[in-house]
Each structure stands twice: as structure tokens, then as C-alpha cells.
Amino acid sequence: MPKRVVVSGYYGFGNFGDEAILSLIINHLKNMGFEIVVLSSNPRKTSMDYFVNSIRSFDFYQVAGLLKQSDTLISGGGSLLQDVTSIKSLIYYLWVIATALRYRKKVIIFAQGIGPINNKIAKFITGKILKKCTYVSVRDAKSYNLLKDMGVECELLCDPIFSLEFPVKKEKGVIGVQLRDFPTLSDELLNKLARQIVRDFFDKEVRIFSFQDSIDFAVCKKFQDIIHALNPNIKTVLKSGLSNQEVISELSSLEYMIAMRFHAIVIALKAGVKSVAINYDAKVEKLASDSEIPLISMDASEDFDCIFNSMKLLNENKLKSFADSRSFNWVNIDNVLKS
């Protein structure tokens, strides 16, 4: 009888990055012959999308029973252990991990972005729980240093999306814009960005991507309206409700990309799409710095002529080489799974 692995994360909400990571985890576990159960906010959709068993994330009684009858918990990827979005979500993910530990199950923290954790008690509890996990891995140096300061042994890995393989079919004359709502995203930034696109790319099709409609769609529609107000003749297409494969296919075909979300930038880099990142989060700032692509701050203080000129001068092969240099290492994860 195959060993059972439970996968916990921000799944079932329709967020491209988290769902793409889940797809990678599931494919890897299936190749190793494990039985898989995913904790999801939408278990029916998760089961249909990935052909695995799934139960509702917040059915605490059922989740506890499942963990008791399983061999291993994988928590992640993504940024689960933080209290900026909500301390409730941090408490929930810690509860899942602590429950698995209580039943003496192996726990793998899978390439997570840890923090910020501003609540001192929550930070103390997080460190105490993670010290008991079988294997802890993080996807960025900031998370690594945070856990080291908390006395947690961990391994620094790249984001698993860097290991995705996909065909690239380029379309000339298409620029992509990927936005998400965020407290510091101002009308000034949206208007300045729209004016620059109208000035530089009036002859191109602008595709605006909503990855998670509950967070992205309204601001994407607002941006589309701003562009049309500036120039009604520019062709724009608002893309939403796309599957993982459709997102990858669409993003990888672009000539240029301006994006907020981390994983949108990763896909663009892997496809050699000349890109600009919008710095709403430290992970985006670090990725832009490492890949040497231009970065727009949330206060839009930069000279956008210089930003766009820098984007146009980027070398596609150099972008691809950077992405290809990031290789996700499964070795220690596999060792835990097989033990």
C-alpha cells in the first residue's frame, strides 16, 4: 500500500503561482508512487484539476483525522507563514504543522517564503514549531536569515517554478501587464504606467492579466479603462479565469511584460520576455535585482522613459540564461519522503 502524503498550502483560491507549485509537487509525488491528499478551499475543483483526493482546508476535524492516518505533511510552497495578510492564516498553517507533529508524522516545509512575522508571540511559536519539523526549506535569503535568527535549521532553494519546462511561441507586437490589488498601489502609478504604454506601445496589443480575480480583476479592469481614456484606439484584452497552462502559454508568448506578481516575472524570464517588475514585495525587488531587469517602485518615482528604454534593451538570451541557472533541488526532500 503506497504511503500517503498530505499537501497543505494556499490551494483552491485560483492563484496562479500557488496552483503551479501544487502541480509541480503533485507530479513529483505521483512519479514517486505516493498517495496524495490536498487540503484545499475548493476540494472538488482541486480533485478535478489534478486527479488527486482533496478535502476542505478548514474542516479541522477531518484534517486532523487525515493527518493521523498519513505518513508525511508537505507545507508549502508560497508565503504561508506570515502575519501581514492575516494572523489567522499564520495560526491555521501552524496548526496544520503542529497537528502533524503531534501525531509524529514527518513534516516538510517546502520552499516557503517566511515572514514578515510582526507579532512577537507568533514569531516565537513559529520558531518553536519549525525546529521540530523533519526538513525545512525556504526560497529566498531573507527567509533563510530570519529562520537562522530563530534558531531553525533550513536549506535555501530557488522557487520551484524555475523548474517548469514549457514550449515558447513568441508573438510580436504584444505587451503584457499583470496587476494585483495592494494597499500601496496608487492611482498615480496606474496613470503614469498607462501614459507610458500609450506613448511607447500605441501600435501594440496590450493584454492585461488577472491571475486571481478576487484580488486582481478590479484593478486590471480599472487599468484597461485608464488606457482607453487616454487612447480609445489601442487594442486591449483583459485576460482572466485562465488555467495554469493558459497563463504559461500567454505569458511566454509576449514581446514585453510589466508585472507585479513574482511568478509572472519568473515565467517571463524563463521565456526570455523583456520585462519590468513592479516592486510591491521584497521578493519581487530581489528577483529584479538578481535578473537585472528594471524595477518600478510603488510610489512611481522613477523616470519611466528610462525604465522602458532599459526594458527594450534587455537581452532575451541573457534573461533565459539567468532563469536556467536556477535549478530546484529535490534531493533532501526526496530523502525525507523515502525514509
Secondary structure in CASP SS format (residue, H / E / C, confidence):
PFRMAT SS
TARGET T0000
AUTHOR 0000-0000-0000
METHOD secondary structure of the structure
MODEL  1
M C 1.00
P C 1.00
K C 1.00
R E 1.00
V E 1.00
V E 1.00
V E 1.00
S E 1.00
G C 1.00
Y C 1.00
Y C 1.00
G C 1.00
F C 1.00
G C 1.00
N C 1.00
F H 1.00
G H 1.00
D H 1.00
E H 1.00
A H 1.00
I H 1.00
L H 1.00
S H 1.00
L H 1.00
I H 1.00
I H 1.00
N H 1.00
H H 1.00
L H 1.00
K H 1.00
N H 1.00
M H 1.00
G C 1.00
F C 1.00
E E 1.00
I E 1.00
V E 1.00
V E 1.00
L E 1.00
S E 1.00
S C 1.00
N C 1.00
P H 1.00
R H 1.00
K H 1.00
T H 1.00
S H 1.00
M H 1.00
D H 1.00
Y H 1.00
F C 1.00
V C 1.00
N E 1.00
S E 1.00
I E 1.00
R E 1.00
S C 1.00
F C 1.00
D C 1.00
F H 1.00
Y H 1.00
Q H 1.00
V H 1.00
A H 1.00
G H 1.00
L H 1.00
L H 1.00
K H 1.00
Q C 1.00
S C 1.00
D C 1.00
T E 1.00
L E 1.00
I E 1.00
S E 1.00
G E 1.00
G E 1.00
G E 1.00
S C 1.00
L C 1.00
L C 1.00
Q C 1.00
D C 1.00
V C 1.00
T C 1.00
S C 1.00
I H 1.00
K H 1.00
S H 1.00
L H 1.00
I H 1.00
Y H 1.00
Y H 1.00
L H 1.00
W H 1.00
V H 1.00
I H 1.00
A H 1.00
T H 1.00
A H 1.00
L H 1.00
R H 1.00
Y C 1.00
R C 1.00
K C 1.00
K E 1.00
V E 1.00
I E 1.00
I E 1.00
F E 1.00
A E 1.00
Q E 1.00
G C 1.00
I C 1.00
G C 1.00
P C 1.00
I C 1.00
N C 1.00
N C 1.00
K H 1.00
I H 1.00
A H 1.00
K H 1.00
F H 1.00
I H 1.00
T H 1.00
G H 1.00
K H 1.00
I H 1.00
L H 1.00
K C 1.00
K C 1.00
C C 1.00
T C 1.00
Y E 1.00
V E 1.00
S E 1.00
V E 1.00
R C 1.00
D C 1.00
A H 1.00
K H 1.00
S H 1.00
Y H 1.00
N H 1.00
L H 1.00
L H 1.00
K H 1.00
D H 1.00
M C 1.00
G C 1.00
V C 1.00
E C 1.00
C C 1.00
E E 1.00
L E 1.00
L C 1.00
C C 1.00
D C 1.00
P H 1.00
I H 1.00
F H 1.00
S H 1.00
L C 1.00
E C 1.00
F C 1.00
P C 1.00
V C 1.00
K C 1.00
K C 1.00
E C 1.00
K C 1.00
G C 1.00
V E 1.00
I E 1.00
G E 1.00
V E 1.00
Q E 1.00
L C 1.00
R C 1.00
D C 1.00
F C 1.00
P C 1.00
T C 1.00
L C 1.00
S C 1.00
D H 1.00
E H 1.00
L H 1.00
L H 1.00
N H 1.00
K H 1.00
L H 1.00
A H 1.00
R H 1.00
Q H 1.00
I H 1.00
V H 1.00
R H 1.00
D H 1.00
F C 1.00
F C 1.00
D C 1.00
K C 1.00
E E 1.00
V E 1.00
R E 1.00
I E 1.00
F E 1.00
S C 1.00
F C 1.00
Q C 1.00
D H 1.00
S H 1.00
I H 1.00
D H 1.00
F H 1.00
A H 1.00
V H 1.00
C H 1.00
K H 1.00
K H 1.00
F H 1.00
Q H 1.00
D H 1.00
I H 1.00
I H 1.00
H H 1.00
A H 1.00
L H 1.00
N C 1.00
P C 1.00
N C 1.00
I C 1.00
K C 1.00
T E 1.00
V E 1.00
L E 1.00
K E 1.00
S C 1.00
G C 1.00
L C 1.00
S C 1.00
N H 1.00
Q H 1.00
E H 1.00
V H 1.00
I H 1.00
S H 1.00
E H 1.00
L H 1.00
S H 1.00
S C 1.00
L C 1.00
E C 1.00
Y E 1.00
M E 1.00
I E 1.00
A E 1.00
M C 1.00
R C 1.00
F H 1.00
H H 1.00
A H 1.00
I H 1.00
V H 1.00
I H 1.00
A H 1.00
L H 1.00
K H 1.00
A C 1.00
G C 1.00
V C 1.00
K E 1.00
S E 1.00
V E 1.00
A E 1.00
I E 1.00
N E 1.00
Y C 1.00
D C 1.00
A H 1.00
K H 1.00
V H 1.00
E H 1.00
K H 1.00
L H 1.00
A H 1.00
S H 1.00
D H 1.00
S H 1.00
E C 1.00
I C 1.00
P C 1.00
L E 1.00
I E 1.00
S E 1.00
M C 1.00
D C 1.00
A C 1.00
S C 1.00
E C 1.00
D C 1.00
F H 1.00
D H 1.00
C H 1.00
I H 1.00
F H 1.00
N H 1.00
S H 1.00
M H 1.00
K H 1.00
L C 1.00
L C 1.00
N C 1.00
E H 1.00
N H 1.00
K H 1.00
L H 1.00
K H 1.00
S H 1.00
F H 1.00
A H 1.00
D H 1.00
S C 1.00
R C 1.00
S C 1.00
F C 1.00
N C 1.00
W C 1.00
V H 1.00
N H 1.00
I H 1.00
D H 1.00
N H 1.00
V H 1.00
L H 1.00
K H 1.00
S C 1.00
END
